[in-house]
Amino acid sequence: MNPLSTLDLTEWDPALPTEAAAAATAALESGNVLYMPQLRFALAASEQRFLSPQWLEGTAKNVSYDPRVAAIAHTSAAGDDRAQLTQLMARYAQHAHALVASVCPHYGD
C-alpha cells in the first residue's frame, strides 16, 4: 500500500467536495501522508533569508511558533528581524489552519 495520498491542491483553503474531504481524512487517519506537491507557500524576497539555519538558537533544530500567543521561540532573531520572522510564521500558521479546516473539516479547532 502506498503511504502517500496525493491531493492536487493549489490553494490553502480549497472548497473540497464532502466526499473528497472524507477520503482525505480517512487516508490521514489510516496512517497515510497527505502529499500536496502543487501547494506553494510564497515567500517575499525579504523573507527568503529566514530559510537559513543562522536564525536558530543554540542547538535548536527549528524555530517554533505558538499561535495562541503569536510568539516564536528557539531563534536568535532579535528586534525587527524577530518581528518579521514572527509575521512570516504567523502567516504560515494561518494558511495551515485554513488547509486543515478545508481538507479535514471534522477536526475543528
C-alpha positions as CSV (number, residue, x, y, z in Angstrom):
1,M,0.0,0.0,0.0
2,N,1.3,3.5,-0.9
3,P,1.7,5.6,2.3
4,L,1.2,8.8,0.2
5,S,-2.2,10.2,-0.7
6,T,-1.7,12.9,-3.3
7,L,-4.0,15.9,-3.3
8,D,-3.8,18.2,-6.3
9,L,-4.4,21.3,-4.3
10,T,-3.1,24.8,-5.4
11,E,-4.9,26.8,-2.7
12,W,-4.6,26.8,1.1
13,D,-8.4,27.0,1.6
14,P,-9.9,24.8,-1.2
15,A,-13.6,24.1,-1.4
16,L,-13.4,20.4,-1.4
17,P,-16.5,18.3,-2.0
18,T,-17.6,16.4,1.1
19,E,-16.6,13.1,-0.4
20,A,-13.0,14.3,-1.1
21,A,-12.6,15.7,2.4
22,A,-13.9,12.5,3.9
23,A,-11.4,10.5,1.8
24,A,-8.5,12.7,2.7
25,T,-9.4,12.5,6.4
26,A,-9.8,8.7,6.2
27,A,-6.4,8.4,4.5
28,L,-4.7,10.5,7.1
29,E,-6.3,8.6,10.0
30,S,-5.2,5.3,8.5
31,G,-1.6,6.4,8.6
32,N,-1.1,7.9,5.2
33,V,0.7,11.2,4.5
34,L,-1.3,13.8,2.6
35,Y,1.0,15.0,-0.2
36,M,0.2,18.2,-2.0
37,P,3.0,18.8,-4.5
38,Q,1.3,21.8,-6.2
39,L,0.6,23.7,-3.0
40,R,3.1,26.5,-2.6
41,F,3.7,28.9,0.3
42,A,5.0,32.1,-1.3
43,L,7.9,33.9,0.5
44,A,8.6,37.6,-0.2
45,A,12.2,38.3,-1.3
46,S,12.8,39.8,2.1
47,E,11.7,36.6,3.8
48,Q,14.0,34.3,1.8
49,R,16.8,35.0,4.3
50,F,14.9,33.2,7.1
51,L,15.4,29.9,5.4
52,S,19.0,29.9,6.7
53,P,20.0,27.9,9.9
54,Q,21.6,31.1,11.1
55,W,18.3,32.1,12.8
56,L,18.4,29.0,15.1
57,E,19.2,29.5,18.7
58,G,21.9,27.3,20.1
59,T,21.3,23.6,19.3
60,A,17.7,24.0,18.3
61,K,16.6,22.1,15.3
62,N,13.9,24.5,14.3
63,V,12.1,27.8,15.2
64,S,8.7,27.2,16.8
65,Y,5.6,29.4,16.6
66,D,2.8,29.4,19.2
67,P,-0.4,30.9,17.6
68,R,-2.1,31.2,20.9
69,V,0.3,34.0,21.9
70,A,1.7,34.9,18.5
71,A,5.2,34.3,19.6
72,I,8.3,32.4,18.3
73,A,10.9,30.5,20.2
74,H,14.3,28.8,19.6
75,T,15.6,31.6,17.4
76,S,18.4,34.1,17.7
77,A,16.5,36.7,15.8
78,A,16.0,40.0,17.7
79,G,14.4,43.3,17.1
80,D,12.9,43.9,13.7
81,D,14.2,40.5,12.4
82,R,12.3,38.8,15.1
83,A,9.1,40.7,14.3
84,Q,9.4,39.9,10.6
85,L,10.1,36.2,11.3
86,T,7.1,36.1,13.7
87,Q,4.9,37.6,10.9
88,L,6.1,35.0,8.4
89,M,5.4,32.1,10.8
90,A,2.0,33.6,11.7
91,R,1.1,33.8,8.1
92,Y,2.1,30.2,7.6
93,A,0.1,29.1,10.6
94,Q,-3.0,30.8,9.3
95,H,-2.6,29.1,5.9
96,A,-2.1,25.7,7.6
97,H,-5.2,26.2,9.8
98,A,-7.3,27.1,6.7
99,L,-5.9,24.0,4.9
100,V,-6.8,21.6,7.8
101,A,-10.2,23.2,8.1
102,S,-10.9,22.6,4.4
103,V,-9.3,19.1,4.0
104,C,-10.3,17.7,7.4
105,P,-13.3,19.8,8.5
106,H,-14.3,17.4,11.3
107,Y,-11.0,18.2,13.1
108,G,-12.4,21.6,14.1
109,D,-10.2,23.9,16.1
